Amino acid sequence: MTIDFTTVLTEKSLIGTLANQSMELYENCVDCDDNSCNHLSGCCSGSCLKCMDEVNYPNKRPHNGRSLYNCQKLVYYYTCRYSWKYCSEIMYALESIALDDYPYYKILSLGCGAAPDLMAFEQINSKYKKKMGYRGCDINPLWENLHKKIEAYCSENEIAKKFETKDVFDVLSEMKNFKIPFNVVIMQYLISSFPNNQRANLTSALFEGLINNVISKKRNNEPLLVIINDLDHNTLARNYFQLLLSMLKNRGFHGSVSKRHFTTRSKDYGDKSVQYKNANNKFIIPYAIEKFDCAVKCSSAQIIIEVR
């Protein structure tokens, strides 16, 4: 479905509310200075896109260029630029499964950022009208201002919520004593964020914690949904999808799985991934936000697992 955003912005929606608030926060945020910017040439006022490209493309990063999202203004820019794309990618995944099988949505989001997965569930749930609960964690403290905005929105719209500025491994460890099980787990662009030389070990530990402390606690009569949405890149993310499947199989779990991608690949990588027929963004982005060079095409790779 395509949502006319000129309508959504005047009605209540998390993606519309947060986009507007992020834009206002961006406009009112001070420009980064030499110390926060890392550029030897001085202040990069007005060039958040340049900083973002330096984070996203390490091979093109100049000496002393930005390597992390460690600037408050850049985080607001990021939210305006990518929320539409990331929300749309999760919406496509949700539309591919039978959501009638889920009596409610109790969501654990690992590396949640600005919670585009919660935005997606809200859009999809406009049809299903089910109770939603959301626990999001992200290690970057610069998301906290936006998390407070999201929490206020959730309180007004009867969505249970909890945001934490914590490492995902600490959160998973705490799940050992958690009594109420989750039935949805989302990881968006988390695997590809791990350092190259540690990605294999960290991803293995991530999946181990997920299986031991979350999936193993699922209710017997209900499915548990896991969605990993990440770069369609073999060494940075996609090649780790099979590891989770192998670990689940070794632990005796069963269910259904599908692998999806959006953009046409140059070759068949043998991962049995099915290309979506459409890669279009789900939203008509308002003119005021277009200046953030919004990502308008879905481009991720996904694995969608329903543990039964």
KEVO-257549 format. One record per residue (C-alpha): residue in one letter; x, y, z; residue number from 0. Coordinates in nm, 3 decimals. Example, Ala and Ser with C-alpha at 12.3 -4.5 7.8 and 13.67 -1.06 7.14 Angstrom:
REM KEVO-257549
res, c1, c2, c3, n
a, 1.230, -0.450, 0.780, 0
s, 1.367, -0.106, 0.714, 1
***
This chain:
REM KEVO-257549
res, c1, c2, c3, n
m, 0.000, 0.000, 0.000, 0
t, 0.114, 0.355, -0.066, 1
i, 0.048, 0.616, 0.200, 2
d, -0.005, 0.976, 0.092, 3
f, 0.215, 1.153, 0.338, 4
t, 0.035, 1.485, 0.299, 5
t, -0.248, 1.307, 0.478, 6
v, -0.036, 1.120, 0.730, 7
l, 0.140, 1.435, 0.844, 8
t, -0.189, 1.595, 0.943, 9
e, -0.308, 1.278, 1.115, 10
k, -0.132, 1.102, 1.398, 11
s, 0.155, 0.875, 1.295, 12
l, 0.490, 0.812, 1.454, 13
i, 0.687, 0.852, 1.133, 14
g, 0.518, 1.182, 1.054, 15
t, 0.550, 1.316, 1.408, 16
l, 0.914, 1.218, 1.447, 17
a, 1.009, 1.348, 1.102, 18
n, 0.867, 1.688, 1.184, 19
q, 1.029, 1.695, 1.526, 20
s, 1.365, 1.579, 1.391, 21
m, 1.354, 1.851, 1.128, 22
e, 1.286, 2.113, 1.395, 23
l, 1.559, 1.978, 1.620, 24
y, 1.800, 1.977, 1.326, 25
e, 1.725, 2.340, 1.245, 26
n, 1.771, 2.445, 1.608, 27
c, 2.080, 2.233, 1.671, 28
v, 2.414, 2.413, 1.677, 29
d, 2.652, 2.338, 1.392, 30
c, 2.925, 2.094, 1.482, 31
d, 3.263, 2.245, 1.564, 32
d, 3.619, 2.128, 1.501, 33
n, 3.621, 1.894, 1.800, 34
s, 3.302, 1.707, 1.717, 35
c, 3.346, 1.710, 1.342, 36
n, 3.691, 1.550, 1.304, 37
h, 3.758, 1.747, 0.984, 38
l, 4.103, 1.905, 0.973, 39
s, 3.964, 2.179, 0.751, 40
g, 3.739, 2.301, 1.033, 41
c, 3.364, 2.326, 1.074, 42
c, 3.155, 2.138, 0.820, 43
s, 2.841, 2.342, 0.876, 44
g, 2.577, 2.246, 0.625, 45
s, 2.752, 1.932, 0.504, 46
c, 2.587, 1.658, 0.710, 47
l, 2.553, 1.452, 0.394, 48
k, 2.931, 1.462, 0.352, 49
c, 2.983, 1.342, 0.709, 50
m, 2.725, 1.068, 0.660, 51
d, 2.898, 0.943, 0.348, 52
e, 3.226, 0.930, 0.538, 53
v, 3.064, 0.705, 0.802, 54
n, 2.892, 0.485, 0.544, 55
y, 3.183, 0.448, 0.300, 56
p, 3.505, 0.386, 0.498, 57
n, 3.707, 0.322, 0.182, 58
k, 3.637, 0.678, 0.066, 59
r, 3.691, 0.839, 0.407, 60
p, 3.964, 1.105, 0.416, 61
h, 4.227, 1.115, 0.687, 62
n, 4.060, 1.212, 1.017, 63
g, 3.719, 1.189, 0.850, 64
r, 3.410, 1.097, 1.047, 65
s, 3.376, 0.726, 1.130, 66
l, 3.086, 0.730, 1.379, 67
y, 2.747, 0.893, 1.422, 68
n, 2.890, 1.099, 1.708, 69
c, 2.729, 1.433, 1.627, 70
q, 2.382, 1.527, 1.753, 71
k, 2.294, 1.724, 1.442, 72
l, 2.399, 1.434, 1.220, 73
v, 2.166, 1.200, 1.413, 74
y, 1.870, 1.429, 1.339, 75
y, 1.975, 1.444, 0.974, 76
y, 2.002, 1.064, 0.967, 77
t, 1.648, 1.029, 1.103, 78
c, 1.501, 1.257, 0.837, 79
r, 1.699, 1.089, 0.562, 80
y, 1.655, 0.721, 0.638, 81
s, 1.334, 0.671, 0.840, 82
w, 1.120, 0.643, 0.525, 83
k, 1.343, 0.379, 0.369, 84
y, 1.398, 0.168, 0.680, 85
c, 1.031, 0.182, 0.777, 86
s, 0.932, 0.080, 0.424, 87
e, 1.174, -0.214, 0.422, 88
i, 1.019, -0.355, 0.740, 89
m, 0.669, -0.295, 0.604, 90
y, 0.751, -0.507, 0.300, 91
a, 0.872, -0.785, 0.530, 92
l, 0.559, -0.769, 0.743, 93
e, 0.335, -0.778, 0.438, 94
s, 0.500, -1.106, 0.333, 95
i, 0.383, -1.305, 0.637, 96
a, 0.050, -1.403, 0.795, 97
l, 0.019, -1.151, 1.076, 98
d, -0.318, -1.296, 1.175, 99
d, -0.117, -1.565, 1.356, 100
y, 0.014, -1.307, 1.605, 101
p, -0.230, -1.214, 1.884, 102
y, -0.023, -0.906, 1.976, 103
y, 0.313, -0.750, 1.893, 104
k, 0.569, -0.749, 2.173, 105
i, 0.877, -0.621, 1.993, 106
l, 1.243, -0.632, 2.092, 107
s, 1.452, -0.405, 1.869, 108
l, 1.828, -0.451, 1.894, 109
g, 2.014, -0.142, 1.774, 110
c, 1.687, 0.048, 1.737, 111
g, 1.811, 0.397, 1.638, 112
a, 1.503, 0.611, 1.573, 113
a, 1.273, 0.306, 1.582, 114
p, 1.171, 0.281, 1.214, 115
d, 1.056, -0.075, 1.288, 116
l, 0.803, 0.060, 1.537, 117
m, 0.688, 0.306, 1.269, 118
a, 0.635, 0.010, 1.036, 119
f, 0.436, -0.186, 1.289, 120
e, 0.217, 0.114, 1.360, 121
q, 0.139, 0.152, 0.988, 122
i, 0.064, -0.218, 0.946, 123
n, -0.135, -0.230, 1.269, 124
s, -0.376, 0.032, 1.139, 125
k, -0.540, -0.272, 0.980, 126
y, -0.503, -0.527, 1.260, 127
k, -0.559, -0.305, 1.568, 128
k, -0.357, -0.530, 1.799, 129
k, -0.185, -0.435, 2.122, 130
m, 0.177, -0.330, 2.073, 131
g, 0.470, -0.320, 2.311, 132
y, 0.820, -0.210, 2.215, 133
r, 1.158, -0.233, 2.383, 134
g, 1.436, -0.061, 2.193, 135
c, 1.803, -0.047, 2.279, 136
d, 2.090, 0.140, 2.119, 137
i, 2.437, 0.207, 2.252, 138
n, 2.456, 0.558, 2.105, 139
p, 2.342, 0.817, 2.364, 140
l, 2.270, 1.071, 2.090, 141
w, 1.942, 0.893, 2.017, 142
e, 1.805, 0.979, 2.361, 143
n, 1.639, 1.308, 2.260, 144
l, 1.445, 1.130, 1.987, 145
h, 1.361, 0.839, 2.215, 146
k, 1.194, 1.083, 2.453, 147
k, 0.986, 1.216, 2.163, 148
i, 0.887, 0.862, 2.067, 149
e, 0.800, 0.775, 2.427, 150
a, 0.572, 1.078, 2.449, 151
y, 0.400, 0.975, 2.127, 152
c, 0.359, 0.617, 2.249, 153
s, 0.207, 0.733, 2.578, 154
e, -0.053, 0.931, 2.386, 155
n, -0.133, 0.634, 2.160, 156
e, -0.143, 0.345, 2.407, 157
i, 0.177, 0.178, 2.290, 158
a, 0.380, 0.022, 2.570, 159
k, 0.744, 0.128, 2.534, 160
k, 1.088, 0.119, 2.687, 161
f, 1.408, 0.266, 2.544, 162
e, 1.755, 0.198, 2.679, 163
t, 2.095, 0.337, 2.598, 164
k, 2.274, 0.005, 2.632, 165
d, 2.486, -0.239, 2.440, 166
v, 2.270, -0.507, 2.277, 167
f, 2.479, -0.780, 2.443, 168
d, 2.404, -0.639, 2.788, 169
v, 2.034, -0.626, 2.707, 170
l, 2.031, -0.986, 2.585, 171
s, 2.217, -1.096, 2.898, 172
e, 1.953, -0.930, 3.115, 173
m, 1.684, -1.129, 2.934, 174
k, 1.787, -1.436, 3.135, 175
n, 1.555, -1.323, 3.413, 176
f, 1.287, -1.164, 3.195, 177
k, 0.946, -1.321, 3.259, 178
i, 0.725, -1.196, 2.973, 179
p, 0.844, -1.332, 2.637, 180
f, 0.877, -1.127, 2.319, 181
n, 0.717, -1.252, 2.000, 182
v, 0.900, -1.019, 1.759, 183
v, 1.273, -0.947, 1.731, 184
i, 1.406, -0.690, 1.484, 185
m, 1.769, -0.618, 1.393, 186
q, 1.813, -0.339, 1.139, 187
y, 2.160, -0.269, 1.003, 188
l, 2.312, -0.407, 1.322, 189
i, 2.541, -0.677, 1.183, 190
s, 2.698, -0.442, 0.930, 191
s, 2.769, -0.191, 1.211, 192
f, 3.009, -0.432, 1.383, 193
p, 3.381, -0.371, 1.318, 194
n, 3.509, -0.574, 1.025, 195
n, 3.769, -0.762, 1.226, 196
q, 3.517, -0.854, 1.499, 197
r, 3.200, -0.909, 1.296, 198
a, 3.214, -1.288, 1.285, 199
n, 3.267, -1.330, 1.660, 200
l, 3.019, -1.058, 1.757, 201
t, 2.748, -1.192, 1.528, 202
s, 2.792, -1.543, 1.664, 203
a, 2.767, -1.411, 2.020, 204
l, 2.464, -1.202, 1.923, 205
f, 2.278, -1.503, 1.787, 206
e, 2.379, -1.717, 2.083, 207
g, 2.236, -1.462, 2.326, 208
l, 1.924, -1.422, 2.117, 209
i, 1.854, -1.795, 2.110, 210
n, 1.938, -1.861, 2.476, 211
n, 1.761, -1.563, 2.631, 212
v, 1.477, -1.469, 2.395, 213
i, 1.382, -1.738, 2.143, 214
s, 1.406, -2.022, 2.396, 215
k, 1.142, -1.843, 2.607, 216
k, 0.878, -1.821, 2.334, 217
r, 0.529, -1.936, 2.417, 218
n, 0.464, -2.286, 2.285, 219
n, 0.134, -2.204, 2.118, 220
e, 0.252, -1.884, 1.946, 221
p, 0.500, -1.807, 1.668, 222
l, 0.800, -1.585, 1.723, 223
l, 0.907, -1.357, 1.439, 224
v, 1.269, -1.262, 1.373, 225
i, 1.351, -1.007, 1.102, 226
i, 1.707, -0.914, 1.015, 227
n, 1.720, -0.623, 0.773, 228
d, 2.067, -0.520, 0.664, 229
l, 2.296, -0.433, 0.376, 230
d, 2.265, -0.651, 0.068, 231
h, 2.637, -0.717, 0.092, 232
n, 2.783, -1.062, 0.128, 233
t, 3.075, -0.999, 0.362, 234
l, 2.915, -0.722, 0.569, 235
a, 2.582, -0.881, 0.653, 236
r, 2.407, -1.123, 0.420, 237
n, 2.646, -1.415, 0.462, 238
y, 2.565, -1.429, 0.836, 239
f, 2.197, -1.503, 0.784, 240
q, 2.264, -1.873, 0.738, 241
l, 2.455, -1.884, 1.068, 242
l, 2.139, -1.802, 1.262, 243
l, 1.946, -2.072, 1.077, 244
s, 2.217, -2.329, 1.151, 245
m, 2.225, -2.238, 1.518, 246
l, 1.846, -2.260, 1.546, 247
k, 1.845, -2.600, 1.375, 248
n, 2.117, -2.729, 1.604, 249
r, 1.908, -2.625, 1.903, 250
g, 1.603, -2.810, 1.774, 251
f, 1.391, -2.511, 1.670, 252
h, 1.175, -2.530, 1.360, 253
g, 0.951, -2.301, 1.160, 254
s, 0.955, -2.117, 0.829, 255
v, 1.213, -1.891, 0.667, 256
s, 1.233, -1.662, 0.368, 257
k, 1.518, -1.453, 0.233, 258
r, 1.443, -1.137, 0.040, 259
h, 1.619, -0.853, -0.136, 260
f, 1.513, -0.544, -0.329, 261
t, 1.770, -0.444, -0.590, 262
t, 1.872, -0.650, -0.892, 263
r, 2.196, -0.832, -0.817, 264
s, 2.484, -0.865, -1.059, 265
k, 2.492, -1.242, -1.000, 266
d, 2.320, -1.522, -0.810, 267
y, 2.491, -1.557, -0.473, 268
g, 2.327, -1.892, -0.404, 269
d, 2.151, -1.775, -0.088, 270
k, 1.801, -1.856, -0.223, 271
s, 1.692, -1.497, -0.176, 272
v, 1.381, -1.384, -0.364, 273
q, 1.371, -1.034, -0.509, 274
y, 1.076, -0.815, -0.418, 275
k, 0.878, -0.705, -0.723, 276
n, 0.885, -0.348, -0.597, 277
a, 1.159, -0.148, -0.426, 278
n, 0.967, 0.177, -0.400, 279
n, 0.946, 0.371, -0.077, 280
k, 0.604, 0.334, 0.084, 281
f, 0.565, 0.707, 0.143, 282
i, 0.527, 1.028, -0.048, 283
i, 0.792, 1.236, 0.124, 284
p, 0.688, 1.596, 0.188, 285
y, 0.874, 1.874, 0.015, 286
a, 1.007, 2.024, 0.339, 287
i, 1.202, 1.708, 0.418, 288
e, 1.338, 1.642, 0.070, 289
k, 1.635, 1.867, 0.150, 290
f, 1.771, 1.586, 0.368, 291
d, 1.846, 1.386, 0.052, 292
c, 1.597, 1.122, 0.167, 293
a, 1.665, 0.763, 0.066, 294
v, 1.369, 0.675, -0.155, 295
k, 1.449, 0.323, -0.275, 296
c, 1.455, 0.011, -0.060, 297
s, 1.784, -0.173, -0.102, 298
s, 1.835, -0.413, 0.188, 299
a, 1.865, -0.788, 0.221, 300
q, 1.638, -0.962, 0.470, 301
i, 1.588, -1.289, 0.646, 302
i, 1.241, -1.343, 0.789, 303
i, 1.212, -1.632, 1.034, 304
e, 0.898, -1.755, 1.207, 305
v, 0.989, -1.991, 1.488, 306
r, 0.699, -2.222, 1.559, 307
***
